[in-house]
Amino acid sequence: MTDLAAIAAERERLKREHLTDRADRPASPARGLHHMALLSSDVERTIRFYQGVLEFPLTAIFENRDYPGSNHFFFDIGNGNLLAFFDFPGLDLGPYAEVLGGLHHVAISVEPAQWERLRAKLDEAGVPYQLESEVSLYFRDPDGARLELLADPLGEMYGDRVG
């Protein structure tokens, strides 16, 4: 059985030891997320889902420099951030799996009105989702990667400042 009190105590210890107050926190040297790369088993199906259903514009597609015959393609997810994909034709990669060190989900912030419209498009496309806290939709892409559309502003989560 999981000892929830011990887990909570460890979380508090980590916060005390490592979390710096916002006013005292140094600026990050990073400029932002350039891109996050996922895998696609079917390039056109991925484009239809991300550009057609989620309305993230396809911005580029070219050959993967590390694997001849593979595509590397990108979608605009706002604020100069990109969601990228590779396909690896000829490799038997198997289905998506959540593993330690792997992807749990990608959370993408959208304006509340856009969130409502995209929720309707998920319904129209028959994409099942889980609604959380009235501002968060969890669902899977065609290859099984878990996504979240969050109506909270960037840097906030469920009304709390996280950035």
N, C-alpha and C positions, 0 to 999 in steps of 0.2 A: 504494500500500500504506500502511496506517495505521501510524504510528510509535508503538507502544505505550509505549516507554520515554519518549518525549517527553510523551505524555499523562499517564503516571504522574508524571513530574517536575513537570508543570504542576499536577496535583492536589495534590502535596505543597507546592508554592509557595502555592497558594490556601489550604490548611490553615494554613500558617505565618503567612500575612498576614492571614487573616480569621477563623479559628476561635478563639474564646475558650474557655479552660478553663471547665468547668462551674461551679467555685467562684467564678470571676470574672465569669461571664456575667450581664448584667442581666436582670431579669424582662421578659418580653414584655408590651407594653401590651394585647395581645389577650386576650379571655376564652375563645376557642376558635372552632371552625368553626361558624358559625351554620347555614349550608347551602351546599351545592355544587349548582349547577343544571346538569342535562343535558337533552338533547332526547329527546322520545318521538314516534314516528310513530303510536302506537296506545295511547291511555291505558289501556284495559282490559287489553291484553296486558302493558303495563308493570306495572300493579297486580298482575296474576296472577303475574308473575315475582318482583317484589320482595317482595310480601306473602305470596304462596302458596309459592314455592320457597325464598326466602331468609329468610322470616319477619320481615321488617322491617315493622312496623305502619304502615299508611297513617294519617297524623295530620291532614291537611287537604287540601281541594281547593276552589279558587275561581278566578274569572276572572282572567286575567293583566291587570294594570292597564295594561300597555303595548301590548296587542294584543287588541282586543275579539274574543270568540269563542274565545280560547285559554285553556287550563286551566293552572293552576299548582298542582302537588300535591307533597306531602311525605311522606317515610318516615322513621321514627325509626331511627337507626343507633347509638343508645346515647349515654350521657353528655351528653344535651342536644343532640347533633349531628343534623343532618337532611340527607338526600339529596333534592333537589328535582328536579322535571321541568317542562318546558314542552312543550306541543304547539303547533304553529302551523298550524292547518288552512288550506288554501288556498295555502300557500307551498310551493314545490318545493325542499326543502332538500337533497335528494340523500342518499346513504348516508353513514354514519359514516366519517371519515377521520382518521388521525393526521397532524397537520401541526405545524410549528414554531409555538409559541404555543398549541397545542391540548392536549387531554387525552391523556395516555398511558395512565394507569389510576388507579382509585380503590382504595386499600388499606383494608380494614376489618378491625379486630381483633375476634376472637371467642374466647371461652374454648375450650380444647382439646376438651372434650366436645361443645360446640356445633359446633365445626369438623368433627368426625367425623360428627355428625348431618347437618349441611348438605352435607357431601361426599356422603353417601348420598342425600340429596334431589336433588342435582345428577345423580347416577347414575340415579336413578329417573325424573327428568324428561328424561333423554337429553341433558343439557348437557355437551358436551365440555370438558375442562379440562386444564391442565398442572400437574403436581405439582412443586414445587421445594423442596428442603431439608427435606422431610417435614413442613413446617408452613405451606406456602404453596400456594394453589390459584389459578391464573389462568384466567379464562374470560370469555366475552362475554355481555352482556345481549341481549335480542331485537333491539335496534337496532345492535349491534356494539360498544358501549362496553366497554372491557376493565376487568374488576374483579379484585380480589385479596382472597381471604379468608385472613387471616393468624392463626395460632394463637399468635403471640408477643404478649406484653402490650403495651399502649400504651407508647410511648417506647422500645421495643426492636425490634431487627430481627436475626434469626438469632443471638441471644445477645449482640449488641452494643447498648450504650446509644446511642440516636440523638436522644433528647429530653432 
